[in-house]
Amino acid sequence: MNLKRYGSAIQAYKGCINALARLHALEESSKFQVDKMREEEIRELRVEINQVKAVSPLKREVLDQRLHALESQRADYRADFHPPAFVLLALGSAYFRNGELAPAEEQWEAAVTADPKYGEAHNNLAVVYMMTRRKKEAEEAIKAAEKSGFRVNPQLKEDVRRMATS
């Protein structure tokens, strides 16, 4: 981005998102393996609990506690991958600088979905909405940016205010 090679920046940010997605998949795979081992231990504990029911109430209580602890640690290894908002913002900015408004808007919208309080992404969306003559959306994006604590350029607010209603 600093070198103003926006096409290369777009490819680099996409590569970053792909690498993060692969890391996420590996992490989820690892969670699955750990959960599989946990399930096996749960099965073994249940067998042991059934065997010691009449023998030792104290040992049964210890085993029950371990069983409940394992059951509460079960992983949700089906979590979807969501790129970080700051990477989506950067990718959107590269698209914007490269003159590609639609993909820029798409990435910035994804950034505010990932982090609804991301003022800079709301601000950038306001610019795209203004450029594409969508006054109402621009006003809403400005409000969201300011609500998050982001300082919106007064000139942008004035430009949106002066737009014809669409």
For each residue, the residues with C-beta under 8 A, 3 or more apart:
1: 4 6 9 90 93 94 97
2:
3: 8
4: 1 97
5: 8 9
6: 1 9 10 94 95 97 98
7: 10 11 98
8: 3 5 11 12
9: 1 5 6 12 13 90 94 97
10: 6 7 13 14 91 94 95 98
11: 7 8 14 15
12: 8 9 15 16
13: 9 10 16 17 87 90 91 94
14: 10 11 17 18 91
15: 11 12 18 19
16: 12 13 19 20 87
17: 13 14 20 21 83 87 88 91
18: 14 15 21 22
19: 15 16 22 23
20: 16 17 23 24 81 83 84 87
21: 17 18 24 25 81 83
22: 18 19 25 26
23: 19 20 26 27
24: 20 21 27 28 81
25: 21 22 28 29 81
26: 22 23 29 30
27: 23 24 30 31
28: 24 25 31 32 77 78 79
29: 25 26 32 33 77
30: 26 27 33 34
31: 27 28 34 35 75 77
32: 28 29 35 36 75 77
33: 29 30 36 37
34: 30 31 37 38 75
35: 31 32 38 39 74 75 77
36: 32 33 39 40
37: 33 34 40 41
38: 34 35 41 42 70 73 74 75
39: 35 36 42 43 74
40: 36 37 43 44
41: 37 38 44 45 70
42: 38 39 45 46 67 70 71
43: 39 40 46 47
44: 40 41 47 48
45: 41 42 48 49 63 66 67 70
46: 42 43 49 50 67
47: 43 44 50 51
48: 44 45 51 52 63
49: 45 46 52 53 60 63 64 67
50: 46 47 53
51: 47 48 55
52: 48 49 55 56 59 60 63
53: 49 50 60
54:
55: 51 52 59 60
56: 52 59 60
57: 60 61
58: 61 62
59: 52 55 56 62 63
60: 49 52 53 55 56 57 63 64
61: 57 58 64 65
62: 58 59 65 66
63: 45 48 49 52 59 60 66 67
64: 49 60 61 67 68
65: 61 62 68 69
66: 45 62 63 69 70
67: 42 45 46 49 63 64 70 71
68: 64 65 71 72
69: 65 66 72 73
70: 38 41 42 45 66 67 73 74
71: 42 67 68 74
72: 68 69
73: 38 69 70
74: 35 38 39 70 71
75: 31 32 34 35 38
76: 79
77: 28 29 31 32 35
78: 28
79: 28 76
80:
81: 20 21 24 25
82: 114
83: 17 20 21 87 88 110 114
84: 20 87 88 114
85: 88 89 111 112 114 115 118 121
86: 89 90 111
87: 13 16 17 20 83 84 90 91
88: 17 83 84 85 91 92 107 108 110 111 114 121
89: 85 86 92 93 107 108 111 118 120 121 124
90: 1 9 13 86 87 93 94
91: 10 13 14 17 87 88 94 95 107
92: 88 89 95 96 103 104 105 106 107 108 110 111 121 124
93: 1 89 90 96 97 104 124
94: 1 6 9 10 13 90 91 97 98
95: 6 10 91 92 98 100 101 103 104 107
96: 92 93 99 100 101 104 124 127 128
97: 1 4 6 9 93 94
98: 6 7 10 94 95
99: 96
100: 95 96 103 104
101: 95 96 104 105 128 131 132
102: 105 106
103: 92 95 100 106 107
104: 92 93 95 96 100 101 107 108 124 128
105: 92 101 102 108 109 125 128 132
106: 92 102 103 109 110
107: 88 89 91 92 95 103 104 110 111
108: 88 89 92 104 105 111 112 121 124 125 128
109: 105 106 112 113 125
110: 83 88 92 106 107 113 114
111: 85 86 88 89 92 107 108 114 115 118 121
112: 85 108 109 115 116 118 121 122 125 144
113: 109 110 116
114: 82 83 84 85 88 110 111 118
115: 85 111 112 118 121
116: 112 113 144
117: 148
118: 85 89 111 112 114 115 121 122 148
119: 122 123 144 145 146 147 148 149 150
120: 89 123 124 145 150
121: 85 88 89 92 108 111 112 115 118 124 125
122: 112 118 119 125 126 141 142 144 145 148 150
123: 119 120 126 127 141 142 145 150 152 153 156
124: 89 92 93 96 104 108 120 121 127 128
125: 105 108 109 112 121 122 128 129 137 141
126: 122 123 129 130 138 139 141 142 145 152 156 160
127: 96 123 124 130 131 138 156
128: 96 101 104 105 108 124 125 131 132
129: 125 126 132 134 135 137 138 141
130: 126 127 133 134 135 138 156 159 160 163
131: 101 127 128
132: 101 105 128 129
133: 130 163 164 166
134: 129 130 137 138 166
135: 129 130 138 139 160 163 164 165 166
136: 139 140 165 166
137: 125 129 134 140 141
138: 126 127 129 130 134 135 141 142 160 163
139: 126 135 136 142 143 160
140: 136 137 143 144
141: 122 123 125 126 129 137 138 144 145
142: 122 123 126 138 139 145 146 152 156 157 160
143: 139 140 146 147
144: 112 116 119 122 140 141 147 148
145: 119 120 122 123 126 141 142 148 150 152
146: 119 142 143 149 150 151 152
147: 119 143 144
148: 117 118 119 122 144 145
149: 119 146
150: 119 120 122 123 145 146
151: 146
152: 123 126 142 145 146 156 157
153: 123 156 157
154: 157 158
155: 158 159
156: 123 126 127 130 142 152 153 159 160
157: 142 152 153 154 160 161
158: 154 155 161 162
159: 130 155 156 162 163
160: 126 130 135 138 139 142 156 157 163
161: 157 158
162: 158 159
163: 130 133 135 138 159 160 166
164: 133 135
165: 135 136
166: 133 134 135 136 163
